C-alpha cells in the first residue's frame, strides 16, 4: 500500500470581535454584514452589542482583532459606546492586536474620534487607517428612524473588510 504524503498548510485564522451600538438598526445591519464577510473568509467572527454585552464577555472571546462601530450623536460617537471603549482599557491582558472602525452617520463622520478612543485605551493595538463611514437616510422624520443605508454600502463594506483582513 502506498501512502500519500499530505501537506498541511498553516491557516492564519483570526478571531474578530465586531463591537457595535445601534439605535435605529443601521449600524446593526452593517455589523451583521461584516461578521458574515469575516466568517466567509474563514475567520471566526462574533457580534457584541454595546447595549447588551459587557467588556468581560468580549474579552472571554479572546479576539485577535476588533471592528468597532457606532452611529453619530450630536457630532460625536454615542456616549454609551465611548464608555464601553473606555472599559476595554481596564483589561491589561487583552489579546486584541488590530482594530478598525466603522460609523453610520447623517451629519458627521466620527471614525477618527473612535480610532483615537481605541488608541488611548489600548495603546498596543495597531489601528487600521482605513475606515468605513456610511451615510444613512435623512436627518429627520420617519426616514431617519428606518434602516436607510446608502445604495452602495455593501460594496464599500466588502472592500473595507477585505483590506482589513489583509492588513
C-alpha positions as protocol buffer text, in pm:
chain_id: "A"
residue {
  index: 1
  type: UNK
  ca { x: 0 y: 0 z: 0 }
}
residue {
  index: 2
  type: UNK
  ca { x: 129 y: 343 z: -95 }
}
residue {
  index: 3
  type: UNK
  ca { x: 88 y: 627 z: 147 }
}
residue {
  index: 4
  type: UNK
  ca { x: 26 y: 970 z: 11 }
}
residue {
  index: 5
  type: UNK
  ca { x: 213 y: 1249 z: 172 }
}
residue {
  index: 6
  type: UNK
  ca { x: -27 y: 1515 z: 290 }
}
residue {
  index: 7
  type: UNK
  ca { x: 99 y: 1863 z: 346 }
}
residue {
  index: 8
  type: UNK
  ca { x: -92 y: 2077 z: 591 }
}
residue {
  index: 9
  type: UNK
  ca { x: -87 y: 2447 z: 526 }
}
residue {
  index: 10
  type: UNK
  ca { x: -92 y: 2674 z: 823 }
}
residue {
  index: 11
  type: UNK
  ca { x: -401 y: 2887 z: 813 }
}
residue {
  index: 12
  type: UNK
  ca { x: -379 y: 3221 z: 986 }
}
residue {
  index: 13
  type: UNK
  ca { x: -736 y: 3248 z: 1110 }
}
residue {
  index: 14
  type: UNK
  ca { x: -822 y: 3538 z: 1333 }
}
residue {
  index: 15
  type: UNK
  ca { x: -1087 y: 3576 z: 1598 }
}
residue {
  index: 16
  type: UNK
  ca { x: -1257 y: 3906 z: 1527 }
}
residue {
  index: 17
  type: UNK
  ca { x: -1498 y: 4079 z: 1764 }
}
residue {
  index: 18
  type: UNK
  ca { x: -1744 y: 4314 z: 1596 }
}
residue {
  index: 19
  type: UNK
  ca { x: -1848 y: 4565 z: 1862 }
}
residue {
  index: 20
  type: UNK
  ca { x: -2136 y: 4793 z: 1772 }
}
residue {
  index: 21
  type: UNK
  ca { x: -2405 y: 5020 z: 1907 }
}
residue {
  index: 22
  type: UNK
  ca { x: -2722 y: 5078 z: 1708 }
}
residue {
  index: 23
  type: UNK
  ca { x: -3025 y: 5292 z: 1774 }
}
residue {
  index: 24
  type: UNK
  ca { x: -3235 y: 5260 z: 1457 }
}
residue {
  index: 25
  type: UNK
  ca { x: -3078 y: 4946 z: 1309 }
}
residue {
  index: 26
  type: UNK
  ca { x: -2834 y: 5091 z: 1055 }
}
residue {
  index: 27
  type: UNK
  ca { x: -2517 y: 5009 z: 1249 }
}
residue {
  index: 28
  type: UNK
  ca { x: -2653 y: 4667 z: 1346 }
}
residue {
  index: 29
  type: UNK
  ca { x: -2724 y: 4586 z: 980 }
}
residue {
  index: 30
  type: UNK
  ca { x: -2371 y: 4690 z: 892 }
}
residue {
  index: 31
  type: UNK
  ca { x: -2220 y: 4489 z: 1181 }
}
residue {
  index: 32
  type: UNK
  ca { x: -2416 y: 4176 z: 1082 }
}
residue {
  index: 33
  type: UNK
  ca { x: -2294 y: 4212 z: 723 }
}
residue {
  index: 34
  type: UNK
  ca { x: -1933 y: 4250 z: 842 }
}
residue {
  index: 35
  type: UNK
  ca { x: -1947 y: 3939 z: 1063 }
}
residue {
  index: 36
  type: UNK
  ca { x: -2081 y: 3734 z: 769 }
}
residue {
  index: 37
  type: UNK
  ca { x: -1796 y: 3860 z: 549 }
}
residue {
  index: 38
  type: UNK
  ca { x: -1539 y: 3777 z: 819 }
}
residue {
  index: 39
  type: UNK
  ca { x: -1679 y: 3425 z: 853 }
}
residue {
  index: 40
  type: UNK
  ca { x: -1696 y: 3377 z: 475 }
}
residue {
  index: 41
  type: UNK
  ca { x: -1321 y: 3447 z: 466 }
}
residue {
  index: 42
  type: UNK
  ca { x: -1258 y: 3164 z: 715 }
}
residue {
  index: 43
  type: UNK
  ca { x: -1215 y: 3371 z: 1028 }
}
residue {
  index: 44
  type: UNK
  ca { x: -1413 y: 3344 z: 1349 }
}
residue {
  index: 45
  type: UNK
  ca { x: -1631 y: 3648 z: 1396 }
}
residue {
  index: 46
  type: UNK
  ca { x: -1865 y: 3731 z: 1680 }
}
residue {
  index: 47
  type: UNK
  ca { x: -2102 y: 4023 z: 1733 }
}
residue {
  index: 48
  type: UNK
  ca { x: -2102 y: 4221 z: 2057 }
}
residue {
  index: 49
  type: UNK
  ca { x: -2382 y: 4473 z: 2106 }
}
residue {
  index: 50
  type: UNK
  ca { x: -2252 y: 4751 z: 2332 }
}
residue {
  index: 51
  type: UNK
  ca { x: -2602 y: 4787 z: 2483 }
}
residue {
  index: 52
  type: UNK
  ca { x: -2634 y: 4419 z: 2575 }
}
residue {
  index: 53
  type: UNK
  ca { x: -2285 y: 4280 z: 2633 }
}
residue {
  index: 54
  type: UNK
  ca { x: -2010 y: 4355 z: 2879 }
}
residue {
  index: 55
  type: UNK
  ca { x: -1640 y: 4404 z: 2803 }
}
residue {
  index: 56
  type: UNK
  ca { x: -1569 y: 4087 z: 3006 }
}
residue {
  index: 57
  type: UNK
  ca { x: -1777 y: 3889 z: 2755 }
}
residue {
  index: 58
  type: UNK
  ca { x: -1582 y: 4039 z: 2465 }
}
residue {
  index: 59
  type: UNK
  ca { x: -1251 y: 3954 z: 2634 }
}
residue {
  index: 60
  type: UNK
  ca { x: -1370 y: 3599 z: 2710 }
}
residue {
  index: 61
  type: UNK
  ca { x: -1394 y: 3552 z: 2331 }
}
residue {
  index: 62
  type: UNK
  ca { x: -1018 y: 3635 z: 2320 }
}
residue {
  index: 63
  type: UNK
  ca { x: -1027 y: 3826 z: 1992 }
}
residue {
  index: 64
  type: UNK
  ca { x: -716 y: 3897 z: 1788 }
}
residue {
  index: 65
  type: UNK
  ca { x: -888 y: 4197 z: 1632 }
}
residue {
  index: 66
  type: UNK
  ca { x: -1184 y: 4425 z: 1688 }
}
residue {
  index: 67
  type: UNK
  ca { x: -1409 y: 4612 z: 1448 }
}
residue {
  index: 68
  type: UNK
  ca { x: -1584 y: 4893 z: 1635 }
}
residue {
  index: 69
  type: UNK
  ca { x: -1882 y: 5087 z: 1507 }
}
residue {
  index: 70
  type: UNK
  ca { x: -2141 y: 5331 z: 1630 }
}
residue {
  index: 71
  type: UNK
  ca { x: -2374 y: 5593 z: 1491 }
}
residue {
  index: 72
  type: UNK
  ca { x: -2300 y: 5960 z: 1536 }
}
residue {
  index: 73
  type: UNK
  ca { x: -2493 y: 6151 z: 1801 }
}
residue {
  index: 74
  type: UNK
  ca { x: -2459 y: 6531 z: 1803 }
}
residue {
  index: 75
  type: UNK
  ca { x: -2125 y: 6515 z: 1620 }
}
residue {
  index: 76
  type: UNK
  ca { x: -1972 y: 6251 z: 1849 }
}
residue {
  index: 77
  type: UNK
  ca { x: -1980 y: 5874 z: 1896 }
}
residue {
  index: 78
  type: UNK
  ca { x: -2274 y: 5762 z: 2111 }
}
residue {
  index: 79
  type: UNK
  ca { x: -2177 y: 5817 z: 2477 }
}
residue {
  index: 80
  type: UNK
  ca { x: -2252 y: 5463 z: 2598 }
}
residue {
  index: 81
  type: UNK
  ca { x: -2036 y: 5325 z: 2314 }
}
residue {
  index: 82
  type: UNK
  ca { x: -1749 y: 5552 z: 2417 }
}
residue {
  index: 83
  type: UNK
  ca { x: -1787 y: 5435 z: 2778 }
}
residue {
  index: 84
  type: UNK
  ca { x: -1770 y: 5073 z: 2660 }
}
residue {
  index: 85
  type: UNK
  ca { x: -1445 y: 5151 z: 2475 }
}
residue {
  index: 86
  type: UNK
  ca { x: -1307 y: 5309 z: 2796 }
}
residue {
  index: 87
  type: UNK
  ca { x: -1385 y: 4988 z: 2986 }
}
residue {
  index: 88
  type: UNK
  ca { x: -1187 y: 4786 z: 2730 }
}
residue {
  index: 89
  type: UNK
  ca { x: -873 y: 4962 z: 2851 }
}
residue {
  index: 90
  type: UNK
  ca { x: -915 y: 4823 z: 3200 }
}
residue {
  index: 91
  type: UNK
  ca { x: -814 y: 4471 z: 3092 }
}
residue {
  index: 92
  type: UNK
  ca { x: -436 y: 4461 z: 3068 }
}
residue {
  index: 93
  type: UNK
  ca { x: -433 y: 4102 z: 2939 }
}
residue {
  index: 94
  type: UNK
  ca { x: -617 y: 4188 z: 2619 }
}
residue {
  index: 95
  type: UNK
  ca { x: -538 y: 3968 z: 2318 }
}
residue {
  index: 96
  type: UNK
  ca { x: -651 y: 4237 z: 2073 }
}
residue {
  index: 97
  type: UNK
  ca { x: -375 y: 4320 z: 1825 }
}
residue {
  index: 98
  type: UNK
  ca { x: -563 y: 4506 z: 1550 }
}
residue {
  index: 99
  type: UNK
  ca { x: -861 y: 4738 z: 1529 }
}
residue {
  index: 100
  type: UNK
  ca { x: -1071 y: 4905 z: 1263 }
}
residue {
  index: 101
  type: UNK
  ca { x: -1364 y: 5144 z: 1280 }
}
residue {
  index: 102
  type: UNK
  ca { x: -1699 y: 5187 z: 1108 }
}
residue {
  index: 103
  type: UNK
  ca { x: -1960 y: 5458 z: 1154 }
}
residue {
  index: 104
  type: UNK
  ca { x: -2317 y: 5524 z: 1042 }
}
residue {
  index: 105
  type: UNK
  ca { x: -2392 y: 5894 z: 1027 }
}
residue {
  index: 106
  type: UNK
  ca { x: -2633 y: 6153 z: 899 }
}
residue {
  index: 107
  type: UNK
  ca { x: -2418 y: 6458 z: 961 }
}
residue {
  index: 108
  type: UNK
  ca { x: -2068 y: 6396 z: 1092 }
}
residue {
  index: 109
  type: UNK
  ca { x: -1830 y: 6105 z: 1031 }
}
residue {
  index: 110
  type: UNK
  ca { x: -1670 y: 6027 z: 1368 }
}
residue {
  index: 111
  type: UNK
  ca { x: -1437 y: 5741 z: 1267 }
}
residue {
  index: 112
  type: UNK
  ca { x: -1122 y: 5932 z: 1365 }
}
residue {
  index: 113
  type: UNK
  ca { x: -1267 y: 6005 z: 1711 }
}
residue {
  index: 114
  type: UNK
  ca { x: -1335 y: 5634 z: 1765 }
}
residue {
  index: 115
  type: UNK
  ca { x: -984 y: 5545 z: 1643 }
}
residue {
  index: 116
  type: UNK
  ca { x: -839 y: 5792 z: 1894 }
}
residue {
  index: 117
  type: UNK
  ca { x: -1050 y: 5646 z: 2175 }
}
residue {
  index: 118
  type: UNK
  ca { x: -925 y: 5295 z: 2097 }
}
residue {
  index: 119
  type: UNK
  ca { x: -563 y: 5413 z: 2073 }
}
residue {
  index: 120
  type: UNK
  ca { x: -596 y: 5589 z: 2407 }
}
residue {
  index: 121
  type: UNK
  ca { x: -721 y: 5283 z: 2599 }
}
residue {
  index: 122
  type: UNK
  ca { x: -542 y: 5010 z: 2401 }
}
residue {
  index: 123
  type: UNK
  ca { x: -209 y: 5170 z: 2300 }
}
residue {
  index: 124
  type: UNK
  ca { x: -58 y: 4835 z: 2194 }
}
residue {
  index: 125
  type: UNK
  ca { x: -328 y: 4782 z: 1929 }
}
residue {
  index: 126
  type: UNK
  ca { x: -241 y: 4853 z: 1565 }
}
residue {
  index: 127
  type: UNK
  ca { x: -513 y: 5071 z: 1413 }
}
residue {
  index: 128
  type: UNK
  ca { x: -617 y: 5008 z: 1053 }
}
residue {
  index: 129
  type: UNK
  ca { x: -611 y: 5351 z: 889 }
}
residue {
  index: 130
  type: UNK
  ca { x: -895 y: 5269 z: 651 }
}
residue {
  index: 131
  type: UNK
  ca { x: -1239 y: 5343 z: 791 }
}
residue {
  index: 132
  type: UNK
  ca { x: -1594 y: 5265 z: 687 }
}
residue {
  index: 133
  type: UNK
  ca { x: -1814 y: 5573 z: 726 }
}
residue {
  index: 134
  type: UNK
  ca { x: -2161 y: 5500 z: 586 }
}
residue {
  index: 135
  type: UNK
  ca { x: -2406 y: 5783 z: 537 }
}
residue {
  index: 136
  type: UNK
  ca { x: -2761 y: 5693 z: 632 }
}
residue {
  index: 137
  type: UNK
  ca { x: -3102 y: 5829 z: 538 }
}
residue {
  index: 138
  type: UNK
  ca { x: -3249 y: 6170 z: 609 }
}
residue {
  index: 139
  type: UNK
  ca { x: -3176 y: 6370 z: 918 }
}
residue {
  index: 140
  type: UNK
  ca { x: -3533 y: 6397 z: 1044 }
}
residue {
  index: 141
  type: UNK
  ca { x: -3875 y: 6239 z: 1024 }
}
residue {
  index: 142
  type: UNK
  ca { x: -3962 y: 5874 z: 972 }
}
residue {
  index: 143
  type: UNK
  ca { x: -3688 y: 5809 z: 715 }
}
residue {
  index: 144
  type: UNK
  ca { x: -3426 y: 5871 z: 984 }
}
residue {
  index: 145
  type: UNK
  ca { x: -3579 y: 5600 z: 1201 }
}
residue {
  index: 146
  type: UNK
  ca { x: -3565 y: 5335 z: 928 }
}
residue {
  index: 147
  type: UNK
  ca { x: -3268 y: 5138 z: 803 }
}
residue {
  index: 148
  type: UNK
  ca { x: -3173 y: 5366 z: 517 }
}
residue {
  index: 149
  type: UNK
  ca { x: -2816 y: 5289 z: 422 }
}
residue {
  index: 150
  type: UNK
  ca { x: -2681 y: 5436 z: 101 }
}
residue {
  index: 151
  type: UNK
  ca { x: -2721 y: 5216 z: -207 }
}
residue {
  index: 152
  type: UNK
  ca { x: -2355 y: 5112 z: -242 }
}
residue {
  index: 153
  type: UNK
  ca { x: -2292 y: 5037 z: 127 }
}
residue {
  index: 154
  type: UNK
  ca { x: -2237 y: 4663 z: 68 }
}
residue {
  index: 155
  type: UNK
  ca { x: -1965 y: 4734 z: -188 }
}
residue {
  index: 156
  type: UNK
  ca { x: -1793 y: 4977 z: 49 }
}
residue {
  index: 157
  type: UNK
  ca { x: -1823 y: 4730 z: 340 }
}
residue {
  index: 158
  type: UNK
  ca { x: -1688 y: 4439 z: 133 }
}
residue {
  index: 159
  type: UNK
  ca { x: -1389 y: 4644 z: 24 }
}
residue {
  index: 160
  type: UNK
  ca { x: -1326 y: 4762 z: 379 }
}
residue {
  index: 161
  type: UNK
  ca { x: -1329 y: 4411 z: 526 }
}
residue {
  index: 162
  type: UNK
  ca { x: -1104 y: 4270 z: 252 }
}
residue {
  index: 163
  type: UNK
  ca { x: -847 y: 4543 z: 312 }
}
residue {
  index: 164
  type: UNK
  ca { x: -867 y: 4496 z: 688 }
}
residue {
  index: 165
  type: UNK
  ca { x: -818 y: 4119 z: 665 }
}
residue {
  index: 166
  type: UNK
  ca { x: -503 y: 4177 z: 456 }
}
residue {
  index: 167
  type: UNK
  ca { x: -375 y: 4441 z: 699 }
}
